Amino acid sequence: MQTMTQLPYTLNIPANLRFEEFRLGVAPDGHVTFDWTPFERLYEASGVPVETLWVASEQHIVRLLVFCYDIHLRRGGLRHPIAETLRMSVALEDFEGPEH
């Protein structure tokens, strides 16, 4: 089990959560799409109210996806082009700082 602690609560990423379950895609308008079910499982497994997820910022959701993707890669998973783009976006945001 992996843990994400940069939040006001701790999320425990279950060992049996597969990154593929998020089913990342791109909508015709260019927005990233994904399945919410793995997020719900993750929050429930961590004892965090699922309602917290529904009020989370887009930035939080992207960072959580990237965190799960990093775990996926460490477990020997294949690279995913959409997740790679999200990962670069987070890295750029971190590099530029909060004022950008």
ChimeraX attribute file (.defattr): number of C-alpha atoms within 10 A of each C-alpha:
attribute: neighborCount
match mode: 1-to-1
recipient: residues
	/A:1	10
	/A:2	12
	/A:3	13
	/A:4	13
	/A:5	10
	/A:6	9
	/A:7	8
	/A:8	6
	/A:9	11
	/A:10	14
	/A:11	21
	/A:12	18
	/A:13	22
	/A:14	15
	/A:15	10
	/A:16	7
	/A:17	17
	/A:18	16
	/A:19	21
	/A:20	15
	/A:21	13
	/A:22	18
	/A:23	11
	/A:24	17
	/A:25	15
	/A:26	11
	/A:27	10
	/A:28	7
	/A:29	6
	/A:30	8
	/A:31	9
	/A:32	14
	/A:33	13
	/A:34	17
	/A:35	13
	/A:36	13
	/A:37	11
	/A:38	18
	/A:39	20
	/A:40	17
	/A:41	15
	/A:42	17
	/A:43	21
	/A:44	14
	/A:45	14
	/A:46	17
	/A:47	13
	/A:48	16
	/A:49	12
	/A:50	15
	/A:51	10
	/A:52	9
	/A:53	15
	/A:54	11
	/A:55	9
	/A:56	10
	/A:57	10
	/A:58	9
	/A:59	11
	/A:60	13
	/A:61	14
	/A:62	17
	/A:63	18
	/A:64	15
	/A:65	20
	/A:66	21
	/A:67	17
	/A:68	21
	/A:69	24
	/A:70	18
	/A:71	19
	/A:72	17
	/A:73	14
	/A:74	10
	/A:75	11
	/A:76	9
	/A:77	14
	/A:78	12
	/A:79	12
	/A:80	13
	/A:81	11
	/A:82	14
	/A:83	20
	/A:84	14
	/A:85	12
	/A:86	17
	/A:87	19
	/A:88	13
	/A:89	15
	/A:90	16
	/A:91	13
	/A:92	11
	/A:93	14
	/A:94	11
	/A:95	10
	/A:96	10
	/A:97	9
	/A:98	7
	/A:99	5
	/A:100	7
